[in-house]
Amino acid sequence: LVGRQDGKMMIRLLLFPLLAALLCVPHCSGSQYVRLKGDALFKKKEYKAAIRKYEESLEKEGDNTRTYYMLSLSHFQLAQLNYMQALSHFDLDNPKECLKEAPCKDTEALEDVESAINRVSEMSGRVEGELLLLKAKIFMKLKQYKDALVTAKAAKKMNSRLTAEASSIAGDCYMDWEEYEYAVNEYKAAHEADSGNRIYSDKLHRAEMELRKAKKKKDYYKVLGLRRGASLQEIKKAYRTLAVKYHPDKQVNEHDRTRAVKKFRDIAEAYEILKDPEKKRRIDQEGPASDESEELQPFTLYLFFFVSAGVLFLLSTIVCNSRMKT
């Protein structure tokens, strides 16, 4: 009798969770169930199918922060796959055709991220920061560096946990513009935020090297966007064009004004040097700074040290032998 009662109790304990699960199924069969299927497909890296599920989920439940976020991530991952696939079949004779599909997918990802930011107003700072960082990455792939820089800084301001990645993106933008001092500052921030990441330390080292090279000798022709040996008339024309373009008073926002001040100074310095016939002649004769000579300089110093040490050793040996003979 006791055994039968225990058996009935066990059956009840097993049946109650099953009944509860069955009652929950109708609630999960709608948008939440579709979204979970999308998550499963995303983990399997089936991004196209995941996108369809997330879109289906949004049609059923309306605006949802997490679903928009996962939809954006799916488009972004798909864009990366398309981009890498295009690069693997890269044709040097016809590069535009090979890369045509990838930027299109990047644009789709950008649209999804923007819709997630604009349409979902009740979003936490953490999620919005992640979406902004994702948007900055897409801008980088589209080579829209100004938009990437502004968006990366906004992401960092929104979520301090994203400092490392956001600062790295900002540094990449400055490197592309050859503004190495700003790049060094951004890479330093990234390295301090994530000191264990080798990528940030390598980027910082490269930016510091480029900054040292730029300080050693500037290419004034390059600053004015001219070929080496350009005429004085070409130099004056380039100076006037660039001075108008980068004049600080003509810049709209503070970031553009800060960049313009530095650029304007460089342009003025290049013009002052190149308009002087004697200085221009000397620069034309010397040519641009050679990277190879800078790289070989430490080796030359080591070679000089070892040769000097060898000569001293031979001289000391000769002196010792001569004394022993006497």
C-alpha positions as CSV (number, residue, x, y, z in Angstrom):
1,L,0.0,0.0,0.0
2,V,2.8,2.3,0.9
3,G,4.5,1.5,-2.4
4,R,1.4,2.4,-4.4
5,Q,1.0,5.7,-2.6
6,D,4.6,6.6,-3.2
7,G,4.1,5.7,-6.9
8,K,1.1,7.9,-7.2
9,M,3.0,10.8,-5.6
10,M,5.9,10.3,-8.0
11,I,3.5,10.4,-11.0
12,R,1.9,13.6,-9.7
13,L,5.3,15.2,-9.3
14,L,6.2,14.3,-12.8
15,L,2.8,15.3,-14.3
16,F,2.6,18.8,-12.8
17,P,5.7,20.2,-14.4
18,L,4.6,18.7,-17.8
19,L,1.2,20.3,-17.5
20,A,2.8,23.6,-16.6
21,A,5.1,23.4,-19.6
22,L,2.1,22.6,-21.8
23,L,0.2,25.6,-20.5
24,C,3.2,27.8,-21.3
25,V,3.6,26.6,-24.9
26,P,0.8,28.8,-26.3
27,H,2.5,31.9,-24.7
28,C,5.8,31.0,-26.3
29,S,4.4,30.0,-29.7
30,G,4.1,33.6,-30.9
31,S,6.8,36.3,-31.3
32,Q,8.9,35.0,-28.4
33,Y,9.1,31.5,-29.9
34,V,10.1,32.9,-33.3
35,R,12.7,35.1,-31.7
36,L,14.2,32.1,-29.9
37,K,14.4,30.3,-33.2
38,G,16.2,33.3,-34.6
39,D,18.7,33.2,-31.6
40,A,19.3,29.5,-32.4
41,L,20.0,30.2,-36.0
42,F,22.3,33.1,-35.1
43,K,24.4,30.8,-32.9
44,K,24.6,28.4,-35.8
45,K,25.8,31.3,-38.0
46,E,22.9,31.0,-40.3
47,Y,22.4,34.7,-40.5
48,K,20.1,35.0,-43.4
49,A,17.6,32.6,-41.8
50,A,18.0,34.4,-38.4
51,I,17.2,37.7,-40.1
52,R,13.9,36.3,-41.5
53,K,13.0,35.1,-38.0
54,Y,13.8,38.4,-36.3
55,E,11.8,40.3,-38.9
56,E,8.9,37.9,-38.4
57,S,9.1,38.4,-34.7
58,L,9.0,42.2,-35.1
59,E,5.9,41.9,-37.3
60,K,4.1,40.0,-34.5
61,E,5.3,42.0,-31.4
62,G,6.1,45.4,-32.8
63,D,9.1,47.4,-31.5
64,N,11.5,45.4,-29.3
65,T,14.9,46.6,-28.3
66,R,16.6,43.2,-28.1
67,T,15.1,41.9,-31.4
68,Y,16.3,45.0,-33.2
69,Y,19.7,44.6,-31.7
70,M,19.9,41.0,-32.8
71,L,18.6,41.9,-36.2
72,S,21.3,44.5,-36.5
73,L,24.0,42.0,-35.4
74,S,22.8,39.5,-37.9
75,H,23.0,41.9,-40.8
76,F,26.5,43.0,-39.6
77,Q,27.8,39.4,-39.4
78,L,26.3,38.7,-42.8
79,A,28.0,41.8,-44.1
80,Q,31.3,40.6,-42.7
81,L,30.9,37.2,-44.3
82,N,30.0,38.7,-47.7
83,Y,33.0,41.1,-47.4
84,M,35.5,38.3,-46.7
85,Q,34.0,36.2,-49.4
86,A,34.4,39.0,-51.9
87,L,38.0,39.5,-50.9
88,S,38.7,35.8,-51.3
89,H,37.5,36.1,-54.9
90,F,39.2,39.5,-55.5
91,D,40.0,40.2,-59.1
92,L,42.7,42.8,-59.6
93,D,41.4,43.6,-63.1
94,N,37.9,44.2,-61.9
95,P,37.8,45.0,-58.2
96,K,34.6,47.1,-58.2
97,E,32.5,44.1,-59.3
98,C,33.9,41.8,-56.7
99,L,33.2,44.2,-53.8
100,K,29.9,45.5,-55.1
101,E,27.7,43.2,-52.9
102,A,29.6,43.7,-49.6
103,P,29.1,47.5,-49.2
104,C,25.4,46.9,-50.0
105,K,25.1,44.6,-47.1
106,D,27.0,47.0,-44.9
107,T,24.4,49.7,-45.8
108,E,21.6,47.3,-44.8
109,A,23.3,46.7,-41.5
110,L,23.6,50.5,-41.0
111,E,19.9,51.0,-41.7
112,D,19.0,48.3,-39.2
113,V,21.2,49.9,-36.5
114,E,19.7,53.4,-37.2
115,S,16.2,52.0,-37.0
116,A,17.0,50.4,-33.7
117,I,18.3,53.6,-32.3
118,N,15.6,55.9,-33.7
119,R,12.4,53.8,-33.3
120,V,13.1,52.4,-29.8
121,S,13.2,55.4,-27.4
122,E,13.1,53.5,-24.1
123,M,16.6,52.0,-24.5
124,S,19.2,51.6,-21.8
125,G,22.5,53.5,-22.2
126,R,24.4,50.2,-22.4
127,V,22.4,48.9,-25.3
128,E,22.4,52.2,-27.1
129,G,26.1,52.4,-26.7
130,E,26.6,49.0,-28.2
131,L,24.4,49.9,-31.2
132,L,26.4,53.1,-31.7
133,L,29.6,51.2,-31.6
134,L,28.2,48.7,-34.2
135,K,27.2,51.7,-36.3
136,A,30.8,53.1,-36.0
137,K,32.2,49.8,-37.2
138,I,29.9,49.8,-40.2
139,F,31.0,53.4,-41.0
140,M,34.6,52.2,-40.9
141,K,33.9,49.5,-43.4
142,L,32.2,52.0,-45.6
143,K,35.2,54.2,-45.3
144,Q,33.1,57.0,-43.9
145,Y,35.7,58.0,-41.3
146,K,34.3,61.2,-40.1
147,D,30.9,59.6,-39.3
148,A,32.8,56.7,-37.7
149,L,34.8,59.0,-35.4
150,V,31.7,61.0,-34.2
151,T,29.7,57.8,-33.6
152,A,32.6,56.0,-31.8
153,K,33.0,58.9,-29.4
154,A,29.2,59.0,-28.8
155,A,29.3,55.3,-28.0
156,K,32.2,55.8,-25.5
157,K,30.3,58.6,-23.8
158,M,27.1,56.5,-23.6
159,N,28.8,53.4,-22.2
160,S,32.2,53.5,-20.6
161,R,32.7,49.8,-21.0
162,L,33.2,50.4,-24.7
163,T,36.2,52.7,-24.2
164,A,38.7,50.3,-25.6
165,E,36.9,49.5,-28.9
166,A,35.6,53.0,-29.4
167,S,39.0,54.6,-28.9
168,S,40.6,52.1,-31.2
169,I,38.1,53.1,-34.0
170,A,38.8,56.8,-33.3
171,G,42.6,56.1,-33.5
172,D,42.1,54.3,-36.9
173,C,40.3,57.3,-38.2
174,Y,43.1,59.7,-37.2
175,M,45.7,57.3,-38.7
176,D,43.9,57.4,-42.0
177,W,44.0,61.3,-41.9
178,E,47.7,61.1,-40.8
179,E,47.0,63.0,-37.6
180,Y,49.3,60.8,-35.5
181,E,49.2,62.9,-32.3
182,Y,45.5,62.4,-32.0
183,A,45.9,58.7,-32.9
184,V,48.4,58.2,-30.2
185,N,46.1,59.7,-27.6
186,E,43.2,57.4,-28.7
187,Y,45.3,54.3,-28.8
188,K,46.6,55.1,-25.3
189,A,43.1,55.3,-24.0
190,A,42.3,51.9,-25.7
191,H,45.4,50.4,-24.2
192,E,44.7,51.7,-20.7
193,A,41.1,50.4,-20.9
194,D,42.3,46.9,-22.0
195,S,46.0,46.5,-21.4
196,G,45.9,42.8,-22.1
197,N,44.9,43.3,-25.7
198,R,48.0,43.0,-27.9
199,I,46.2,44.7,-30.9
200,Y,45.9,48.0,-29.0
201,S,49.5,48.0,-27.9
202,D,50.7,47.3,-31.5
203,K,48.5,50.1,-32.9
204,L,49.9,52.5,-30.2
205,H,53.5,51.5,-31.1
206,R,52.9,52.0,-34.8
207,A,51.2,55.4,-34.2
208,E,54.1,56.6,-32.0
209,M,56.6,55.5,-34.7
210,E,54.7,57.5,-37.4
211,L,54.5,60.5,-35.1
212,R,58.3,60.4,-34.6
213,K,58.8,60.2,-38.4
214,A,56.4,63.1,-39.0
215,K,58.2,65.3,-36.4
216,K,61.7,64.5,-37.8
217,K,60.9,65.8,-41.3
218,K,57.7,67.0,-42.8
219,D,56.9,66.5,-46.5
220,Y,55.7,70.0,-47.3
221,Y,54.7,69.1,-50.8
222,K,52.4,66.4,-49.4
223,V,50.9,68.8,-46.9
224,L,49.8,71.0,-49.9
225,G,48.8,68.0,-52.0
226,L,51.4,68.6,-54.6
227,R,54.0,66.6,-56.5
228,R,57.7,67.2,-55.6
229,G,59.2,70.0,-57.5
230,A,55.9,71.9,-58.2
231,S,56.2,75.4,-59.4
232,L,55.7,78.5,-57.2
233,Q,52.5,79.3,-59.0
234,E,51.1,75.8,-58.2
235,I,52.2,76.2,-54.6
236,K,50.4,79.5,-54.2
237,K,47.2,78.1,-55.8
238,A,47.2,75.0,-53.5
239,Y,47.8,77.2,-50.5
240,R,44.9,79.5,-51.2
241,T,42.5,76.6,-51.9
242,L,43.5,74.7,-48.7
243,A,43.6,77.9,-46.6
244,V,40.0,78.6,-47.5
245,K,38.9,75.0,-47.0
246,Y,40.5,74.6,-43.5
247,H,40.0,78.0,-42.1
248,P,38.8,77.6,-38.5
249,D,36.1,80.2,-38.8
250,K,34.4,78.1,-41.6
251,Q,34.0,74.9,-39.5
252,V,30.6,74.0,-38.1
253,N,31.3,71.9,-35.0
254,E,34.0,71.9,-32.4
255,H,35.7,68.7,-33.6
256,D,36.1,70.0,-37.2
257,R,37.4,73.3,-35.8
258,T,40.1,71.5,-33.7
259,R,41.3,69.5,-36.7
260,A,41.2,72.6,-39.0
261,V,43.4,74.6,-36.6
262,K,46.2,72.0,-36.8
263,K,45.7,71.6,-40.6
264,F,45.7,75.3,-41.1
265,R,49.0,75.7,-39.2
266,D,50.6,72.9,-41.3
267,I,49.5,74.5,-44.5
268,A,50.8,77.9,-43.5
269,E,54.1,76.4,-42.5
270,A,54.5,74.5,-45.7
271,Y,53.7,77.6,-47.8
272,E,56.2,79.8,-45.8
273,I,59.0,77.2,-46.5
274,L,58.2,76.4,-50.1
275,K,57.7,80.0,-51.2
276,D,61.4,80.7,-50.3
277,P,63.4,79.8,-53.4
278,E,66.5,78.8,-51.4
279,K,64.7,76.5,-49.0
280,K,62.6,75.0,-51.8
281,R,65.8,74.3,-53.8
282,R,67.4,72.5,-50.7
283,I,64.2,70.4,-50.1
284,D,64.1,69.4,-53.8
285,Q,67.7,68.3,-53.7
286,E,67.4,66.4,-50.4
287,G,64.2,64.6,-51.3
288,P,61.7,63.0,-48.9
289,A,62.8,61.4,-45.6
290,S,63.8,57.8,-46.1
291,D,62.1,55.2,-43.8
292,E,64.8,52.6,-44.6
293,S,67.6,54.8,-43.3
294,E,65.7,55.4,-40.0
295,E,65.2,51.7,-39.6
296,L,68.8,50.9,-40.3
297,Q,70.1,53.5,-37.9
298,P,70.0,51.3,-34.7
299,F,71.7,48.5,-36.6
300,T,74.5,50.9,-37.7
301,L,75.0,52.0,-34.1
302,Y,75.3,48.3,-32.9
303,L,77.7,47.6,-35.8
304,F,79.9,50.5,-34.8
305,F,79.9,49.4,-31.2
306,F,80.9,45.8,-32.0
307,V,83.6,46.9,-34.5
308,S,85.0,49.3,-31.9
309,A,85.0,46.7,-29.2
310,G,86.8,44.2,-31.6
311,V,89.5,46.8,-32.5
312,L,90.1,47.6,-28.8
313,F,90.4,43.9,-28.0
314,L,92.9,43.3,-30.8
315,L,95.0,46.3,-29.7
316,S,95.0,45.2,-26.1
317,T,96.1,41.7,-27.2
318,I,99.0,43.1,-29.3
319,V,100.1,45.3,-26.4
320,C,100.0,42.3,-23.9
321,N,102.0,40.1,-26.3
322,S,104.6,42.7,-26.9
323,R,105.1,43.2,-23.1
324,M,105.4,39.5,-22.5
325,K,108.1,39.2,-25.1
326,T,110.1,42.0,-23.5
